[in-house]
Amino acid sequence: MQQPTRIIAVRHGETAWNVDTRIQGHLDIPLNDTGRWQAERLGRALAERHAGDADADPIAAIYSSDLQRARQTAEAIRVATGAPLNLHPGLRERGFGAFEGLTYAEIEQRWPQEALHWRKRVPDWAPPPAAPERTGVAPGESLLQVRDRVARALAELAAPHAGQLIVLVAHGGVMDQLYRLATAQELQAPRTWQLGNAALNHLLWTPEGMSLVGWADTSHLEDAGLDETST
């Protein structure tokens, strides 16, 4: 049987839009000052944990969403650990269509019926498309589409690293899907787990499936992580 790939999955550091509860989706928003601090603390914590444990395996690779907020977080880990960094669009946040750039309150006001489908986590529902003149906005994805995309990316990235440790840097929606894949939670099940910025989440992957080892460790941040559903 193939040895499992050990995964540390990380949501990007905080952005100004996280604080404003504004949907980012594929819009390329940078980290704010808190997010940059979180990324530095995260990189330092990973470097110190491995430097302080002679039996700890090195990080074989860092894989990150190519969106700026994830890429900046991953770069801080690369600088601290020296592990190679690779970008992968399959780790991007869910595409939110017309919702991108709006706050939760604005979505509720403009599209009350669509917002209801969103809140109820209807698996095959996708956010409405954005106006043609809005550039940089991704097409809306259903939860089914996001789950399939994340599962494909995970298999592609984890399979070459049997018996090794890798770091995945992505987004709240991706972290949510990883937790559900590892625990067999249904897509429409209410979320009872945290998705904190720059928290450490530990998983094991094999071709047969994935299991959860530990979740939402923010000890390196002194409880400074901001929890949100998906931005």
C-alpha positions in Angstrom: 0.0 0.0 0.0 1.3 3.5 -0.9 2.5 5.6 2.0 0.3 8.6 2.7 1.2 12.1 1.8 1.2 14.3 4.8 -0.4 17.7 4.2 -0.4 20.9 6.0 -3.3 23.0 4.5 -3.4 26.7 5.2 -5.8 29.4 4.5 -4.2 32.7 3.4 -3.6 35.5 5.8 -6.1 38.2 6.5 -7.1 40.8 3.8 -9.0 44.1 4.2 -12.0 42.4 2.4 -12.0 39.6 5.0 -12.5 42.3 7.7 -15.3 43.9 5.6 -17.0 40.5 5.0 -16.6 41.3 1.3 -16.6 38.4 -1.2 -13.3 38.0 -2.9 -13.7 34.9 -5.1 -11.1 35.2 -7.9 -10.6 38.9 -7.5 -6.9 39.4 -6.7 -6.8 41.1 -3.3 -3.5 41.4 -1.3 -2.9 40.7 2.3 -3.4 43.6 4.8 -0.9 44.4 7.6 -2.4 41.7 9.9 -2.3 39.2 7.1 1.4 39.8 6.3 2.1 39.5 10.0 0.2 36.2 10.1 2.1 34.9 7.1 5.4 35.7 8.7 4.4 34.0 11.9 3.2 31.0 10.0 6.4 30.6 8.1 8.5 31.1 11.2 6.4 28.5 13.1 6.9 25.9 10.4 10.6 26.5 10.1 11.1 26.3 13.9 9.0 23.2 14.3 11.1 21.3 11.8 14.4 22.8 13.0 13.6 21.8 16.6 12.7 18.2 15.7 15.5 16.0 14.4 13.0 13.3 13.3 10.7 15.7 11.5 10.7 15.4 7.7 11.4 18.5 5.7 8.7 20.2 3.7 9.1 18.6 0.2 7.1 21.3 -1.6 4.7 24.2 -1.1 1.7 24.5 -3.5 -0.3 27.6 -3.6 -3.3 29.2 -5.3 -2.0 31.7 -7.8 -4.2 34.5 -6.3 -2.2 37.2 -4.6 -3.4 36.7 -1.0 -2.5 33.0 -1.1 0.7 33.6 -3.0 2.0 36.2 -0.5 1.2 33.8 2.3 3.0 30.9 0.6 6.0 33.2 -0.2 6.5 33.9 3.5 6.6 30.1 4.1 9.1 29.6 1.3 11.4 32.3 2.7 11.3 30.8 6.2 11.6 27.1 5.2 13.5 27.1 1.9 11.0 24.7 0.4 10.2 25.1 -3.3 7.0 27.0 -4.1 4.7 26.1 -7.0 1.5 27.9 -8.0 -1.7 26.0 -9.0 -5.0 27.6 -10.2 -6.9 24.5 -9.0 -6.4 25.8 -5.4 -8.3 29.1 -6.1 -11.2 30.2 -4.1 -14.7 29.4 -5.4 -15.9 31.5 -8.3 -18.7 33.8 -7.0 -19.8 35.5 -10.2 -21.9 38.6 -9.5 -21.3 38.2 -5.7 -17.6 39.1 -6.0 -16.7 42.4 -4.6 -19.9 42.7 -2.5 -20.5 42.4 1.2 -22.8 39.8 2.7 -25.4 42.5 3.4 -25.3 43.8 -0.2 -25.8 40.3 -1.5 -28.8 39.8 0.8 -30.3 43.1 -0.4 -29.7 42.7 -4.1 -30.4 38.9 -4.6 -32.5 37.7 -1.6 -33.5 34.4 -3.3 -30.0 33.7 -4.6 -28.6 34.5 -1.1 -31.0 32.0 0.3 -29.7 29.2 -1.9 -26.2 30.3 -0.9 -27.0 30.1 2.8 -28.6 26.8 2.5 -25.6 25.4 0.6 -27.6 24.0 -2.3 -25.0 21.7 -4.0 -25.8 22.4 -7.6 -26.6 26.1 -7.3 -24.1 28.6 -8.7 -24.0 32.4 -8.1 -25.4 34.5 -10.9 -23.0 35.8 -13.6 -21.4 39.2 -13.3 -22.2 42.0 -15.8 -20.0 41.7 -18.9 -18.2 45.0 -18.2 -16.9 43.6 -14.9 -13.4 42.3 -15.6 -11.5 39.9 -13.4 -14.7 38.3 -12.0 -14.9 34.6 -12.1 -18.0 32.6 -13.4 -20.1 31.4 -10.5 -19.3 27.8 -9.4 -21.6 25.4 -7.6 -20.4 23.5 -4.6 -20.3 20.4 -6.6 -17.9 22.0 -9.1 -15.7 23.4 -6.4 -15.5 20.0 -4.7 -14.5 18.2 -7.9 -11.9 20.9 -8.8 -10.3 20.7 -5.3 -10.3 16.9 -5.3 -8.6 16.8 -8.7 -6.0 19.4 -7.7 -5.4 17.5 -4.4 -4.8 14.2 -6.2 -2.5 15.8 -8.8 -0.4 17.5 -6.1 -0.3 14.9 -3.4 0.3 11.7 -5.5 3.9 12.4 -6.3 4.8 13.0 -2.6 4.0 9.6 -1.1 5.7 9.4 2.3 6.5 13.2 2.2 5.2 16.4 3.7 3.7 19.1 1.6 2.0 22.5 2.3 -1.1 23.7 0.5 -1.9 27.4 0.7 -5.4 28.3 -0.5 -8.7 29.9 0.6 -11.6 29.4 3.0 -13.8 27.7 0.4 -10.9 25.2 -0.4 -10.3 24.6 3.3 -14.0 23.8 3.7 -13.9 21.3 0.9 -10.8 19.6 2.3 -12.4 19.2 5.7 -15.6 17.7 4.1 -13.5 15.4 1.9 -11.5 14.2 4.9 -14.6 13.6 7.2 -17.2 12.6 4.6 -19.4 15.6 5.4 -22.1 16.3 2.9 -21.9 19.5 0.9 -25.1 20.9 2.4 -24.2 20.1 6.0 -23.9 23.2 8.2 -20.3 24.1 8.9 -19.3 23.5 12.5 -15.5 23.8 12.1 -13.3 26.9 11.8 -11.6 28.3 8.7 -9.2 30.7 10.4 -6.8 32.8 8.4 -3.3 31.3 8.6 -4.4 28.4 10.8 -2.6 25.0 10.4 -4.7 22.1 9.3 -3.2 18.6 9.1 -4.4 15.8 6.7 -3.3 12.5 5.3 -3.9 11.7 1.6 -3.7 8.4 -0.2 -5.3 7.4 -3.6 -8.0 5.7 -1.5 -9.0 8.8 0.3 -8.1 11.4 2.9 -8.2 11.6 6.7 -8.1 14.4 9.2 -5.2 14.6 11.7 -5.7 18.0 13.2 -7.6 21.2 12.4 -7.5 24.9 13.1 -4.3 25.2 15.0 -3.7 29.0 15.6 -1.3 28.7 18.5 1.4 30.4 16.4 -0.8 33.4 16.0 -1.8 33.7 19.7 -5.5 33.4 18.6 -5.2 36.2 16.1 -6.8 34.3 13.2 -10.1 35.6 11.7 -12.6 32.9 10.9 -14.9 33.3 7.9 -16.9 30.9 5.8 -15.5 31.7 2.4 -14.0 34.7 0.8 
